[in-house]
């Protein structure tokens, strides 16, 4: 490569890695992903509140499986980002091939587990009656196809890491169109198909994921400068697998601990009754849109930080994260205030049960406490992982989530009798505790010691323009 062509390549890559260019497609992609869950909830609410609760309970368990799959997807995307930052594109392709093979193997194992033991897991969650029947049928179908989500996660993360977030957004849009169409046909029984209710939503989910996988695989080979060869799939490198798991296992474990705590809070809600459980599901669907922009900024910032750390631009990474936190907090507060202002009609979109609407409006009012803390965590924890410092958030999560928020939640819900409001307050306390700790961890610059890839060139002088996003 000539000096001129190298400069053009670097300029093109720098343009792709602008935070604004990365973030707005991620935002739309996440919005579409969340919209798919809300569409399921909205359509199934016409079946019954029990159907919504059943699907919510099943998804709560399957979300932990998806986090297990992110062990490889998250780890691989961070390793790939640092290799790309170091201009080692052949190694990035090898890591990608290894990651897809590993994710497929784990996904197939999880699919078998859900088919064989889904009912047992739901009973452990204290799910009973009609809610259990809905949850079990949904889990057998969607859980049985979870290996497709495993492949989608790995492919999408890798494509985003290369800076092609707009392309992943387009694929997600097409997947959502297919999913909504499938819901309309199979839940309600149009165009000669039987009305399958919850099972129809499950079949639609699996079919749309299958189409999405095919599109992502095609896209991967369109965007990579050094393509993944067949031998990269079948020959696993110990060094690459170690690096992937070294980041992926702590990252996923921290997320699994979080989701496990959410499962316990769901169990608290089951003891409060069917109305409380439905309220939690509806309120969570609304809350997802509050922290949506923060998630997009967090993911975009992590991609940039991975590239910066790989190229030893540590000062640029340091500055970028604090700027991103400010933007994410500002967006969260504005969105949250809008949601709070319209909380009652928003709950009314899902149900006409006045008790559920009243309870949901109460907990959404508390979201200003919860979501601001969550925003700081999303951005900084993603950046710590991208820098290679993946273990510290795990240790802090165990202390804050398990040792503090769960006992606090129990006390607020069952001793002070605050109901679902006690759950929201306990989660908010955890989010803010970890937010303060993560802020000082990034400020300490201890993450600089955890880079995964040896640089090929000395650290360049930080470019002020590169930190403006």
N, C-alpha and C positions, 0 to 999 in steps of 0.2 A: 504494500500500500504506500503511495507517494505521500509526501508531507501535506500536499494540498487536499488530496482525497481524505486523508486522516482528519484534517481540520473540518472538512465538510461533514464527515461522519460524526465527529464530536459535537458539532453545532446542531446537527439533526437530533442527536440523542439528548442534548441539553434542552432543546425545545420540547421534546416528548416528555421530559421529566420536570417540566414546570408544574407547580402544585395546582394551579388553576386548571391546566390541561388534563392533569391526572384526576382531579377531584370531581369535576362536574359529571363525567361519565360514570364514575364509581357511585356518585350520589344517585343518579338515575337508575343504575343497575340495582343498587340496594333498595331503592324505592320500589322498583318492579318486583324484586324478590319478596319484600314485605307485603306488597299489594297482593301477591299470589296467596299468601297466608290469610290476609284480610278477606279476599274474595271467597276463599274456602269458608271462613267463619261466617261471612255475610250470607252466602248461599245456604250453608248448613243451618243457619239460624231459622230459616223457613221450614226446616224439617222439625227441629225442636232444640230447646236449650240443652237437653241431655246429649244430643248429637254433638253440639259444639263443645261441651265439657269432655266428652269421650275423645274427640279428635285432639283437643288440647292436652289431655292426659297422655295420649299416645305420643304426641309430638314432643312433650316434655322429656319422655324417656329416649326417644330417637334422637333428640338434639344432643344428648350425651354421646351417642354413637357417632354422630357427625363430628363432634369435637375430637373423638378418638382418631377419626380419619384425618383430621387436621394436623395430627402429629407429623405426618409426612408432608402434606400439602404446604403447611406453614413453614416447616423446617426447610423444605426444598426451595420455596420462593425466596427465603432470606439468603440461603447459600448461593442461589443463582444470582440474586441482586448483587452480592459482594463480588462474585466472579465477573459479572458484567462490568462492575465498577473498576475492576482490575484489568479489564480488556481480555479476559480469558474465556472466550466464547465457546470453544470446544469443550472445556470443562463444564460450562453451564449446560450444554446439550446433554452431556453424560449424566449430570445430576438429574435433569428432567426425565430421562429415560428410566433411570433407577427408581425415581419417585413414583412414576406411573405404575410400574410393576409392583412395588411394595403396597401402594394404595389399593390396587385391584385385589391383591391377596387378602389384605385385612378386610376389605369391603365384602368379599365373598363369605368370609368367616362370620361377620356380623349379620349378614343376610340369613344365614342358617340359624344363628342364635335367635333372631327375632321370630322366625317361623316356628321354631321348636319351643321357645320359652317365653314368648310374648305375654301369654295369659298369666304366667307365674309372676312376671315383673309387675303387671298391672295390679294383681292382688296384693303384692307387697306395698304398693302405693295406696292401698285402701280404696281402690276403685271398685264399685259394686253396682248391681242392678243393670238397668238399661244403659247407663254410662259405660259399664264394663263391656257390654255386648258391642256397642258402637266402637269403643276403643280397640277391642281385640280384632275385629274384622278389618279396621283401618290399618292396624299395625302389621298384620300378616301380609297385606299387599304392599304397602309402602316400605315396611321394614324388610320384606323379602327382596325388594329392588334397591336396597340402600347402597349396593356396590356401584350403581350408576352415579349416585351422588359422590361417592369416593373418587371416581374418575373425573367428574365435573370439577370438584374442588381443586384437585391437583392441576388440571389443565387451565382453569380460569386464573388461579394464583400465578402460574408461570407466565401466562400471556400478559397479565397486568404488570408483572415485574419487568417485562421488556418495554413497558410504557404504552402498550396498546389497550388502554382502558375503554376507549370509544368502541372498539370492536367487541369486547366482552359485553358491553352494554347493549349493543344491537342484538347479539345472540340471546341475552336475557329477555329482551323485548319480544322476540319471536317465540321464545319458550312460554312466556306469559300469555300470548295470544292463543297458543295451542292449548294451554292449561285452562284458560277461561272458557274456550269453546268446548273442550272436553267436559268441563263441569256442567255447562248448560245442557249438553246432550245427555250426559250419563246420570247426573243427580236428579234431574226432573223428567227425563224420559222423552226427549224430542226426536223427530226424524225417524220414528219407528223403533228406537232403542228403548229398553225397559228403564223405568225409574229406579235407580239403584241406591239413591241416597248417599250415605257415607261411603259405601263401597265404590260408587261411581266417582266420588271425589278422589279416592285412593287410586283407582285405575287411571284417571286423568293425570294425576301427579306422576306416576311411574312412566306413562307414555311420553309426557312432555320432557321428562328428564332423559329418556332414551334419545329423543330427537336432539336435545341440547348437547348431549355427549358427542354425537356425530358431528355437529357443527363446530364444536370446540376443537375436536381432533383435526378437522380439516384446516381450521384457522391456525392452529399451532404450526403446521408445516408451511403456511403462507407467510408467517411473520418472522421466523427465526433465520438469521443469517447463516448460522451453522446448524443444520437440521439434525434431528434425533435419528440416528441409524438404528437398525434392528438389533445390532449387538449391544447397544446401550440399554435395551430392555432386558436382555437375557443374561448379561454379564454384570453382576452387582459388584461394585467397588467397596471394599471395607472402609476406605477413607471417606468416600462420599456418604455412605450409609451412616457412618459415625457422626459426621457433621450434620446431616439431616436430623438424626434422632437427638443429637446433642442440643439442638434448638427446638425441635418439634415436641419432644417428650415433656420438657418443662412447660412449654407454651400451652400444650393441650391439657396437661395436668392442672395448670392454674385455671383454665376454662372449665375443666371437668369439675373441679372443686366448687367453682361458682355455680354451675348448673346443678350440681348435687345439692347445694344449699337451696337453690330455687325449688328443687323437688321436695325438700323438707318443708319449705314454706307452702308448697302446693298441698302437702299432707295436712298442714295446719288448716288450710282452707277447707279441706274435705270434712274436717271435724266441725267447722263452722256451718256446714250445710251446702246443699246444691246451689242455692242462690249465691253464696259467697264464692263458690268455685267458678260459676259462670261469670260473675263480676270480675274475678281475677283474670279470666281469659279475655274478656272484652277490654278491660282497662290495659292489659299488656299489649293488646293489638294497637290501641291508640298511642300508648307510650313509645312504641317502637319508632313512630314517626317523629317523636321529639328528638331522639338522639341519632336520627338518621344522618344528618349533616355531619355530626361529630365522627361517626363511623367512617364516612367518606374521607374526611380530612385525615383521620387516623391512618387509614389504609394508604392514602396518597403520600402522607408524610413518611410512613414506614418504607415505601418503595424508594423515595429520595434518600432517606437516611442509609438504607442498605447500599445504594450506589456510592454515596459519599464516603461511608466507612471503608468500602472496598477500595476506593481511590485515595484514601487517607486524607480526606477533606473534613477533618473532625470539627473544626471551628464552624464550618458551614452547617454541619449536622446539628451542632449545639444550638446555633441561632435559629435554625429552621423550626425546631421543635417548639421553642417558646413562642414564636410567632404563630404557629399553628394552634397552640392552646388558646391564645387570645381570640383568634378568629372563631374557633369552635365554640368557646364559651359565649361569645356574643350571639352567634346563630342560635345556640340552644336556648338562651334566655328569651329571645324574641319569639321563637317557635313555641316554647312552653307557655308563655303568656297568652298567645293566641289560642292554644288548646284549652287552657284554663278558662278563658272567657267563654268558650263554646262547649264546655265539657258536658253539660246536660243534653243538648241536642246531639252531640257526637255519640253518647251512650245510647240515645234513643234510636240511632240508626240500626243498632244490633238487636234491640229487644223492646217490647212495650211493658215489661215487668217493672213497675214503679219502684219496687224495693231494690232491684238490681241497678236501675238508673241512679237512684239516690246514693247507694253505696259506691258505685263507680265514680260519681261526681266528687264524692268526698276524698277518695284516694288520689284521683287525678289532681286535686288541689294541692296535695303534698308533693307532687312531682317536681316542683321547683327546687325542693331540697335534694331530691334524689338525683335528678338528671344533671345538675351542674357538677356534682362530684363525679358522676359517671363519665361526663365529658372529659375531664382532666385525665382520668384513668385510661380512657380509650386511646387518646393521643399519645400519652407518655409511655404506657405499657407496650403499645405497638412499636414505638420507636426503640425502646430498650431491647425488645426482641430482635428488631432489625439490626441493631448494633452488635448482636451476639450475646447480650446480657439477659438471658432468658430465665435464669434460676431465681434471681432476686424477687421478681413479682410472685413467684410460687410461694416462697417462704413468707412473705408479707400477707399473701392471700390466705394461707392456712391460719395465721394468727388472727387476722381481722375477720374473715368470713366464718370460719368454723368456731373459733374460740370466743368471738365477740357477738357477731350478728345473730347466730342461731339461738344462743341462750337469751339474748336481748329480745329477739322476736317472740320466743316462748313466754317470757315475762310480760311483754306488752300485750300479747294476744290473750293469754289464758289467766294471767294474774291481775292485770289492770283492765282486762276485758275491752280492749280497744278494737277488736275484730281485725278486719283487713288493714285498717289504718296502722295497726301495730306492725304488720308485715312491711308496709312501705317505710315506716320510720326506721325499722331495724336495717333494712337494705340501704337506706340513705346514710345511716351512721357508718356502715361498712365502706360505702363508696367514698365518703369524705375522709375517713381515716387513711385509706390507701392512697387517695389523691395527694394528700399532704406528704406522705412518705415518698411517693414516686416523684413528686416535684423536687424534693431535696436529693433524691438519688440521681436524677438527670443533672441537676446543678452541680453535684460533686464531681461529675465527669468520670466516675469509676467505670462506666460502660466502655471507655476507650481501651481498656485492657482486654476486651473480649472479641476483637476482630477475628473472623474465621479464615480469611484469605491473606497470604503474604503478598504485599504490593510488589508490582513489577517496576514501579518508578517511585522516587521520593515524593513526599507530600508536597503538593503545589501550594502556592500562596492563596489563601481564601479569596474568592471573588465576591465582592459585595453584591454584585448584581444577581449572583446565583441564589442568594438567600431571600430575594424579594418575592419568590413564587411566581 
